[in-house]
Amino acid sequence: MTVRRQLFALFVLIAILLIPLAVPRWSASSSAAASGLLDWVVTGNFQDEISSCADWDNACAETQMEDTDGDGVYRFVTDLLPSGIYEYKVVESGNWGNAFPPDNVIFSADGSELRWYFEPGTTRVMDNANQCIATVVGDFQDELGGNEWDPTNLRTLMWQEEAGSDWYATTETIPAGEWAYKVARDEGWAASHPDDNVLLSLSDTTEVTFRYNCATNEVQDSVNNAQSDEELVRPVVQHPIQDDIFYFVLPDRFENGDPSNDTGGIAGTRLDHGFDPTDKGFYHGGDFAGILDRMGYLENLGITSIWMTPIFKNKPVQGSGSDASAGYHGYWILDYTDTDPHFGTLVELTNLVTSVHGLDIKLFFDIITNHTADVIKYQEGQYNYVSKADFPYRDANGVIFDDKDYAGTGTFPPLDPDVSFPYTPVFEDPADGSIKVPDWLNDRTLYHNRGDSTFSGESSEYGDFFGLDDLFTEHFAVVDGMTDIYQQWISDVGIDGYRVDTVKHVNMEFWRDWVPAVMDHAAAEGDPDFFIFGEVFDSNAAFMSQYTTDPDFPAVLDFGFQSVAPSFAANGSPTNVLRDFFLNDDYFTDEDSNVYQLPVFLGNHDIGRVGRTIQLANPTAPDSEWVARSELAHGLMYFARGVPIIYYGDEQGFVGDGGDKDARQDMFPSQVASYNDDDLIGTTATTADSNFDESHPLYQAFAEYGDLYQNHVALRRGAQIHRYSSDSAGIYAFSRIDRDEQIEYVIAFNNAEASSQATFGVYQANESFTPIYPTLNDAAGGVIISDADGQLTVTVPALSFAIYRATNALPPSSAAPAISIDSPQDGEAVLGRVEIAASLDSDQLAEVTFAVRVGDDVEYTPIGTDNNPPYRLFYDTSALEVGTALSFKAIVNDLNDHYSSDSVNVTVGEEDNSCVAHNGYAVIHYFRDDG
């Protein structure tokens, strides 16, 4: 090559390097690009090899592409290029501002014929070096333009579905008729697939997607290979957890079975070992041995799962002076691998697990991944939260970075405790630097170190939770460490599940890794039914359900239920409140979980007891009314959807003076004065007595509820179908129907202070309903019968409830009802979490499966099944690109092998950010009047 040619090549190279800096990338929405009326040139670093043009000459007539037959695809062919590695773009002649694709395409030439293809309307580019060239050929091609059975008719050229894929596709609108086709390779008949023509029968003009796999030569189309409704239908998700009744207990406050471990083997005063049974903020002596001693009590109550507050080794005492308190509750963990010696040894814990399993009772650990005990201090002596905006994280070299860029990636910049954080983390005592177990927890750079949380905005995730050391859960080392810890407990002890603390204070990326890793490990250890539920302290269904539909927690605690159920029983709130609450259940529906697996509760160790709510609302009521209201509240908890949780002591009428320490009374004789002055419900006993009275009216009631729950599958697994509510106190009614048994149960609750009556529709006319609770329901007249129109009248005494069971199963339906998708509308642009809602043309027992087809996918993917009206779920589009095509399908299953369906086509729209304020991380939740 001459010096002149070398200099020329250098100038061209410089020009190429400057092009991306000088020329904006062209949008595919350009009207010029879409018109297809421009001249298009293949430009690259090989043009001087096949033409008289210089490399990267975007006006070279000799490499200009042609659409000779007007099929919309431009083509350029050459057999002159020597073997080698080259690059190219397709460019509008003379205009670098209109070049595709945005990045150069690299290809390898071997001296054979090369072909380039470009479709201006879509700006798609292909070449036969990187892609296989395939055309749909058939007797319908002339209907689309051009000749039939013509492999050179590029109107039906198939395009690669995505980079690197073996699948190629094209979608064509074909008129009604009987047609035949196959797929031809390389614009000829040398290779075509399949061997025999594929027949295509269309009763109407139809949009047909053709697919071809160039590795396997498989041919598909959306008519012959369409999924049937029956193939797409999925049963509503169920889990064995729905058969359980939980008992939530603080081991320290339940029973003292071994006084020798009261101080945890720690010498000194209560400020050293934390034991002081007279102080509600210190250890009282309850332990594993005590739980084991009282297993008969729990078994007779009908308990099938025990959830214990954390049992790991805690920092015995935190704070000083009047602010000092002990870690009796278990949430100040130092050693995640061993038990708190106040409760017993690891051997004793293992024996407890073995013993409860022998009674067919499960044991659940309460666990923490968000924080540890308060060990780390800040050198600056300040603890106010410092935002990331005011002090971004810095790596060990002082370079600013955003941790969110690394969360979930398995990598993280090196950190330095003296450089990386707004506060300098230090240990007041050198011994504190090795006090935590496992040892990685002693690394100060694995904590957020930003100060105390204000529980709003960004600080909710990054701030220290009430001063506890907040782990850097965005860091892969924390993810891996916490995964190892809780996998090991499964292997070592055989625990049945976890309740996870402070879930909403941990970043989503952590949960996306941690939850499946722990679940998969449990399955590998032989427990495919291992269950995890999280504490998302929020009553908004749209917010809580993010954690069961994105990082796929099997369930979360239903704080929404707790926000309405106690008031229903204590205050006589309008029963429409319950109706509106249950309307939001559909937020939890996805392909592997739903609201029926959510644990439901009335009170707990943080917010206080339902007994206190009842007494505060009715301070002058007689004890019998308090009992009735508690039975009503617990009846709703047992027999509405969800998995019931009894908070220990509620079955003995415990009340308390508030939340937190005031709701953590002793079941064994207490020495705490503020506990012992409580007026317990249903008894003359106080907490100064031992409270394991199996004759207590609430214990008796809950045990009866448990028997009903276990003896009638519909009451724990059945679809919940709304029947009646009003804008005042009175009757709230719903049906429960198991999908297999198909016998209707009607449950009617009355929160009014007088007997109430209501009439509403059920599924069968002239059907007898027998009361199963109470068994002698004189007020309701015993057996009740629906009238000829399927209307049923129930009468329920004040502050009570009744359960009726139909005599006969539902008759089999002869056909599926017609279904229509009401939202979104066909052609609509959708954003964020989209409501997909469908309605049926008849009122009958049915399930509706929703499915989605994304982009160029041929097949639908089921995304969830709903078993009660309104039939809907919420599909998250936030991870999809603007303009992505979506097809939603709803298939109704009448549970008698009949199906019908409807579908809509929409696109992902673009969010209008013109009115969005960018002020940190605040999230606003609200309730609409329509739910």
Summary of the structure (lengths in Angstrom):
residues: 931
radius of gyration: 34.0
end to end distance: 76.5
largest distance: 110.5
contacts: 3062
relative contact order: 0.07
helix: 26%
strand: 28%
